[in-house]
């Protein structure tokens, strides 16, 4: 599950890098403002959909981590080896559910 989320995050970052370069491409190619706006609109839509996918995957991951023990499943069976949110906590602090 973490690997899937990492792939989505990598795709999102690649999209941001591409968006940063779109303005330069527009200027160098001599594209009209209307064409530039159409490009930005499409890439912005893709970025928004990636953001939704990232949030949905994270929510699914949290749900799976919660329900797996209740269903008697080993959370490590679906790739869960660490909980990044609890790994960031100081050793003397505990996470409140």
C-alpha positions in Angstrom: 0.0 0.0 0.0 2.8 2.4 0.8 4.4 1.6 -2.6 1.1 2.5 -4.4 0.9 5.8 -2.4 4.6 6.6 -3.3 3.8 6.0 -7.0 0.9 8.4 -6.8 3.1 11.0 -5.0 5.9 10.6 -7.6 3.4 11.1 -10.4 2.1 14.2 -8.7 5.6 15.7 -8.4 6.3 14.9 -12.0 3.1 16.7 -13.0 4.2 19.8 -11.0 7.6 19.8 -12.7 5.8 19.6 -16.1 3.5 22.4 -15.1 6.5 24.6 -14.2 7.9 24.1 -17.7 4.6 24.7 -19.6 4.9 28.5 -19.5 8.4 28.3 -21.0 7.2 25.9 -23.7 4.3 28.3 -24.5 6.7 31.2 -24.9 9.3 29.4 -26.9 6.8 27.8 -29.2 4.9 31.1 -29.7 1.6 29.6 -28.7 -1.3 31.9 -28.2 -2.7 32.6 -24.8 -5.8 30.6 -25.6 -3.7 27.5 -26.4 -1.6 28.1 -23.2 -4.8 28.3 -21.1 -6.1 25.1 -22.6 -2.8 23.3 -21.8 -2.8 24.6 -18.2 -6.4 23.7 -17.8 -5.8 20.0 -18.8 -2.7 19.6 -16.7 -4.4 21.3 -13.7 -7.3 18.9 -14.0 -4.9 15.9 -14.1 -3.1 17.2 -11.0 -6.4 17.6 -9.2 -7.3 14.0 -10.0 -4.0 12.8 -8.8 -4.5 14.7 -5.5 -7.9 13.0 -5.2 -6.3 9.6 -5.8 -3.6 10.3 -3.2 -6.2 11.2 -0.6 -8.4 8.3 -1.5 -5.5 5.8 -1.3 -4.4 7.2 2.1 -8.0 6.9 3.4 -8.2 3.3 2.1 -4.8 2.5 3.7 -6.0 3.8 7.1 -9.2 1.8 6.8 -7.4 -1.4 5.8 -5.0 -0.9 8.7 -8.0 -0.5 11.1 -10.1 -3.3 9.7 -7.4 -5.9 9.2 -7.0 -6.9 12.8 -10.7 -6.9 13.3 -11.1 -9.3 10.4 -8.3 -11.4 11.7 -5.9 -10.5 8.9 -2.2 -9.8 9.3 -1.6 -6.2 8.3 1.8 -7.1 7.0 0.1 -9.3 4.4 -0.8 -6.3 2.3 2.6 -4.6 2.7 2.2 -2.8 5.9 5.5 -2.9 7.7 5.7 0.4 9.5 3.3 3.2 10.4 5.0 6.4 9.1 2.8 8.6 11.3 3.8 6.9 14.5 7.5 6.6 13.5 7.7 10.4 13.5 6.6 10.6 17.1 9.0 11.1 19.9 9.7 7.8 21.8 8.1 9.1 25.0 4.9 10.2 23.2 2.2 7.8 22.2 -0.4 8.2 19.4 -4.0 8.8 20.5 -6.4 6.9 18.4 
